[in-house]
Amino acid sequence: MDNQLFTFTGIPAAEIPSRLAEPFDDPKAYKGVPGGADLTDINTGHMLERITQVFGPKGLGWNFQFNKGDLEVVNPDEKRVMARLRYAVFQYTLFSADGQAHNFEIATSGANTNILEYAEEGARTSALGAAIKGLCFQLPVYKGLLDHHNAGKFTAAGGNGKAPGAAAKAPAPKAEAAPAQPEQVADPEPAATPHGNGGSAHPGDFVVNVGAKYRGKRLNELADNVLAWFANLDGKGFAPQSEDGMATQNAARRYLDLRQVAPV
């Protein structure tokens, strides 16, 4: 279509989700998060590399903006603090065939628990990852198909950063190309409903969306010691690294309050 939009690197807007979802061919891009939930994290360098490959250099093809007042430290007197970025914007630019730029924005937020020197940077990275997750970044990880345990086998079996069945350098025929609709692609996940909660108001019905071992299970299906670990009431348990993690921890704490189960 003549009105099709492209990223700074020449990728059609309709291909952005599939390009961001492509697994990395380097198994070291996936690492385990310390703790008992068996979470998988994505190396920040690999994430930034993929964003740049798809959208172009920062400042030209994409940007990440926030106000310093929206970055707060929740427990500044503790050894490990939680930094929370309450509001930020991931912005990316698409270009029409005549070179006209069109900017699109995704609102996001994030949190990280670490020593003070790294917690704030971790919160920014968490918010950036949450934003591009809405564009299908590393979708196999969030679908539970790929993690730090099977990354080597997964990439060897064909998940090598190439779109399945796609010709990397062949442009899509104009006759078959659909008009790009970046507004729909860029819509972030609703922030009001926690992931996997299904709209239920009871915290016991919350569905865990972190960790290969517990993902997909409801809180009321977990053992008391696992619930206590997710709630982290004693400061020795689960440390959220994402919005999904924070939602899980908050739901676990509410559920334990209702059941009056002490941490173990």
SVG drawing of the C-alpha trace seen along z (x, -y; Angstrom):
<svg xmlns="http://www.w3.org/2000/svg" viewBox="-14 -15 40 44">
<polyline fill="none" stroke="black" stroke-width="0.4" points="0.0,0.0 1.2,-3.5 0.5,-4.7 2.4,-1.9 4.6,-3.0 8.2,-1.8 10.6,-2.0 13.8,-4.0 15.5,-0.7 13.0,0.0 10.9,2.6 7.1,2.4 5.0,1.6 3.0,4.8 6.2,6.8 7.2,5.1 5.6,7.7 7.2,10.7 10.6,9.1 10.5,8.2 9.2,11.7 12.1,13.6 14.1,15.5 17.8,14.6 20.3,17.0 22.5,16.5 21.3,18.6 23.1,16.2 20.4,13.7 18.2,15.6 19.1,15.8 17.5,17.0 16.4,14.5 17.7,15.4 15.0,16.8 12.7,19.7 10.1,18.8 12.4,20.0 11.9,16.8 13.6,16.0 15.0,12.6 16.2,11.2 19.6,9.6 19.3,5.8 22.0,5.6 20.2,8.0 16.9,6.2 18.5,2.8 20.1,4.4 16.8,5.8 15.0,2.5 17.7,0.7 17.7,3.3 13.9,2.8 13.4,-0.9 16.8,-2.4 19.1,-4.4 17.7,-5.9 16.7,-9.5 16.0,-8.8 13.8,-5.7 12.8,-5.4 13.0,-7.1 12.2,-6.5 11.0,-9.5 9.9,-10.0 9.9,-12.7 12.4,-12.3 9.5,-12.9 7.9,-9.6 10.9,-7.6 10.7,-6.8 12.4,-4.6 9.9,-2.9 12.1,-1.7 15.2,-3.9 16.5,-2.9 16.8,0.8 19.8,2.6 17.9,3.7 15.4,1.1 12.5,1.1 12.7,-1.6 9.4,-2.2 9.0,-4.2 5.3,-5.1 4.9,-6.5 7.1,-6.6 6.6,-6.7 8.2,-4.5 8.0,-6.5 8.8,-5.1 8.8,-6.7 7.4,-5.3 8.0,-6.9 5.9,-7.1 7.3,-6.5 7.7,-10.3 9.8,-10.5 7.1,-12.0 7.6,-11.0 4.8,-9.7 5.3,-9.3 3.6,-6.7 3.7,-6.3 3.1,-3.5 2.6,-4.4 4.4,-2.1 5.7,-1.6 8.2,0.7 9.9,1.6 13.0,3.3 14.4,4.5 18.2,4.2 20.8,2.2 20.2,-1.5 22.9,-2.0 21.2,0.5 17.5,0.4 16.7,-2.8 18.3,-1.6 16.5,1.7 13.1,-0.1 13.8,-2.0 14.7,1.3 11.6,3.0 9.4,0.2 11.0,0.3 10.6,4.1 6.9,3.8 6.3,1.3 7.8,3.4 6.1,6.5 2.9,4.9 4.5,5.1 5.2,8.9 8.9,8.6 10.2,12.1 6.6,13.5 7.8,17.2 9.2,16.4 5.9,14.9 4.0,17.9 6.1,20.3 7.8,21.9 11.3,20.5 13.2,19.9 16.8,19.9 16.7,23.7 15.8,24.7 17.3,21.6 20.2,23.7 17.9,26.4 15.3,23.9 17.7,21.9 19.3,25.0 15.9,26.2 15.3,23.2 14.6,20.3 17.7,18.5 16.4,15.0 14.9,15.6 11.2,15.2 9.8,18.7 9.2,19.1 10.1,15.5 12.6,14.3 14.7,11.9 15.5,9.5 12.5,10.0 10.0,7.1 6.3,8.1 4.4,7.8 2.5,4.5 -0.6,6.4 -0.8,8.4 0.4,5.8 -2.2,4.7 -2.4,1.1 -0.3,0.6 -2.3,-0.2 0.3,-1.2 -2.3,-2.5 -3.6,1.0 -0.2,2.6 1.0,0.1 -1.9,0.4 -0.4,1.4 -2.1,4.1 -4.7,2.6 -3.1,1.6 -6.3,1.9 -6.6,5.6 -3.6,7.7 -2.3,10.3 -4.2,13.6 -6.7,12.4 -9.6,12.9 -11.5,10.0 -12.0,11.9 -12.0,9.7 -10.8,12.5 -7.0,12.6 -7.1,16.4 -8.2,16.6 -5.3,14.6 -3.3,16.6 0.5,16.4 2.2,15.1 5.8,15.3 8.1,18.3 8.1,21.4 7.3,23.5 4.2,21.6 3.0,19.8 -0.7,20.6 -1.5,21.7 -4.0,19.8 -2.8,18.6 -5.3,20.8 -3.6,23.8 -0.1,23.1 1.3,24.4 1.5,22.1 5.3,21.8 5.2,20.8 2.5,18.2 4.6,16.8 7.6,16.7 5.7,14.7 4.3,12.3 7.8,11.7 6.5,10.4 9.8,11.1 12.0,9.5 13.7,12.8 11.4,14.0 10.4,13.0 11.7,9.7 9.5,8.5 11.4,7.5 8.3,6.6 4.7,5.4 3.6,9.1 5.8,9.8 4.4,6.8 0.9,7.9 1.6,11.4 3.2,10.3 0.4,7.8 -2.3,10.5 -0.4,13.1 -0.2,10.6 -4.0,9.9 -4.7,13.6 -2.5,14.3 -4.2,11.5 -7.6,13.1 -6.3,16.5 -4.2,15.1 -1.3,17.5 2.0,16.5 5.2,16.4 7.5,19.4"/>
</svg>
